Amino acid sequence: MIGPFAGLASRSLFVFDPETAHGLSVAALKTGFVPVCRVPADPRLVQTIAGIRFPNPIGLAAGYDKNAEVPDAILRLGFGFTEVGTVTPKPQSGNDRPRIFRLVEDRGVINRLGFNNEGHEAAFARLTARRNASGIVGVNIGANKDTADRVADYVLGIRRFYGLATYFTVNISSPNTPGLRDLQARDSLRALLEAVLAACAEEAVRHGKSVPVFLKIAPDLTEEGLDDIAAEAISHPLDGLIVSNTTLARDGLKDRVQAKEAGGLSGAPLFRRSTAVLAKMRRRVGPDLPIIGAGGVSSAEDALEKVRAGADLVQLYSCMVYEGPGLAATIVRGLSSLLDREKAPSIRELRDSRLDYWADTKL
Ligand SMILES: Cc1cc2nc3c(=O)[nH]c(=O)nc-3n(C[C@H](O)[C@H](O)[C@H](O)COP(=O)(O)O)c2cc1C
């Protein structure tokens, strides 16, 4: 179990700059230094979403395990699923350092990494080495900064990882690759989805299995922008949405220094905006399209609020920086207690119960 020592180890990482601390925490997971954290199986938290059976609804969001180095160690922390990437076809170094900033008072993070990653082949080799292991490992795919054809980069991702991914995330919402978010505009999105889903259909025949595809969107969209994405999501055989990536907004921050850094803001200050956008999308797409809610989740109460706003599943990353590696297990246990309190037969029963409140929240 993760005890006070792991919490202490996690806090002591604060003496390092954020990127060094991140590298050390991945190294610790690789060596098995972080203990296993079993969560009690609770049938009320088990759900089948997009054809995948999730043992619990809490996943690690993309960006922590960019190169697929530690998916199994992450699952041993109590996460019900994990997402590697974003991976791009070619390796790339990303933006200059420093490029991750902690907003400690706000429990937030700003990053402008710019898809630093070792490229498809490195992640492919690691995922191939664990291909017979169990556990839900999604692959988040993106485009190289200098690519001549962004859509082709996503198609390469689908083809490379089809045999290894439990699901795909098509990430068009990082603010740190110039022009990437333009893929959320209606015509560009249509062309992207057509190409990606056509590649999936071909690979499904070749592999004899169907791998679901989620689209990950930004929280900085207008109501019209949300309308367009919802319309395209519904008119294609897309399996779901992830709402949301980091924000360019800087509302309500106490920090006046780090807040000026360029990049995407995540963690607690993103909770309200990302939850409102999630509910606005749930209202638009209807009850059947799966949605994974991400942004600022730091407790079981936060996770349940995402579900009440319309999420089927929840992802987190930034708050783990502050709360330590035991956060997923704490949240999963906390969800069981909240279901006891609510006398709810399953977490699913509570979905959408605060949809109107969140969907009517002004951004
Ligand atoms: C340092 C850092 C790197 C990230 N890298 C990626 C990435 O490569 N791909 C992606 O889709 N999202 C990335 N994200 C966004 C997260 O996956 C998540 O959507 C967002 O941070 C909101 O969740 P959180 O508040 O729990 O962190 C990154 C976030 C952080 C903090």
Ligand as a Chemical Component Dictionary entry (heavy atoms), coordinates in Angstrom:
data_LIG
# 
_chem_comp.id                   LIG 
_chem_comp.type                 NON-POLYMER 
_chem_comp.pdbx_formal_charge   0 
_chem_comp.three_letter_code    LIG 
# 
loop_
_chem_comp_atom.comp_id 
_chem_comp_atom.atom_id 
_chem_comp_atom.alt_atom_id 
_chem_comp_atom.type_symbol 
_chem_comp_atom.charge 
_chem_comp_atom.model_Cartn_x 
_chem_comp_atom.model_Cartn_y 
_chem_comp_atom.model_Cartn_z 
_chem_comp_atom.pdbx_ordinal 
LIG C1  C1  C 0 3.016  18.091 -17.949 1  
LIG C2  C2  C 0 1.802  17.731 -18.744 2  
LIG C3  C3  C 0 1.955  17.112 -19.979 3  
LIG C4  C4  C 0 0.831  16.772 -20.739 4  
LIG N1  N1  N 0 0.996  16.149 -21.945 5  
LIG C5  C5  C 0 -0.087 15.750 -22.647 6  
LIG C6  C6  C 0 0.057  15.023 -23.853 7  
LIG O1  O1  O 0 1.168  14.701 -24.296 8  
LIG N2  N2  N 0 -1.068 14.687 -24.529 9  
LIG C7  C7  C 0 -2.325 14.999 -24.082 10 
LIG O2  O2  O 0 -3.308 14.637 -24.723 11 
LIG N3  N3  N 0 -2.492 15.667 -22.921 12 
LIG C8  C8  C 0 -1.409 16.039 -22.200 13 
LIG N4  N4  N 0 -1.570 16.704 -21.018 14 
LIG C9  C9  C 0 -2.960 17.051 -20.573 15 
LIG C10 C10 C 0 -3.521 16.011 -19.597 16 
LIG O3  O3  O 0 -3.606 14.746 -20.203 17 
LIG C11 C11 C 0 -4.911 16.426 -19.098 18 
LIG O4  O4  O 0 -5.811 16.417 -20.176 19 
LIG C12 C12 C 0 -4.937 17.814 -18.460 20 
LIG O5  O5  O 0 -3.736 18.072 -17.761 21 
LIG C13 C13 C 0 -6.107 17.995 -17.506 22 
LIG O6  O6  O 0 -6.069 17.067 -16.455 23 
LIG P1  P1  P 0 -5.370 17.382 -15.027 24 
LIG O7  O7  O 0 -5.873 18.715 -14.571 25 
LIG O8  O8  O 0 -5.796 16.258 -14.148 26 
LIG O9  O9  O 0 -3.905 17.367 -15.279 27 
LIG C14 C14 C 0 -0.462 17.069 -20.244 28 
LIG C15 C15 C 0 -0.609 17.671 -19.001 29 
LIG C16 C16 C 0 0.510  18.016 -18.250 30 
LIG C17 C17 C 0 0.317  18.664 -16.912 31 
# 
loop_
_chem_comp_bond.comp_id 
_chem_comp_bond.atom_id_1 
_chem_comp_bond.atom_id_2 
_chem_comp_bond.value_order 
_chem_comp_bond.pdbx_ordinal 
LIG C1  C2  SING 1  
LIG C2  C3  SING 2  
LIG C2  C16 DOUB 3  
LIG C3  C4  DOUB 4  
LIG C4  N1  SING 5  
LIG C4  C14 SING 6  
LIG N1  C5  DOUB 7  
LIG C5  C6  SING 8  
LIG C5  C8  SING 9  
LIG C6  O1  DOUB 10 
LIG C6  N2  SING 11 
LIG N2  C7  SING 12 
LIG C7  O2  DOUB 13 
LIG C7  N3  SING 14 
LIG N3  C8  DOUB 15 
LIG C8  N4  SING 16 
LIG N4  C9  SING 17 
LIG N4  C14 SING 18 
LIG C9  C10 SING 19 
LIG C10 O3  SING 20 
LIG C10 C11 SING 21 
LIG C11 O4  SING 22 
LIG C11 C12 SING 23 
LIG C12 O5  SING 24 
LIG C12 C13 SING 25 
LIG C13 O6  SING 26 
LIG O6  P1  SING 27 
LIG P1  O7  DOUB 28 
LIG P1  O8  SING 29 
LIG P1  O9  SING 30 
LIG C14 C15 DOUB 31 
LIG C15 C16 SING 32 
LIG C16 C17 SING 33 
# 
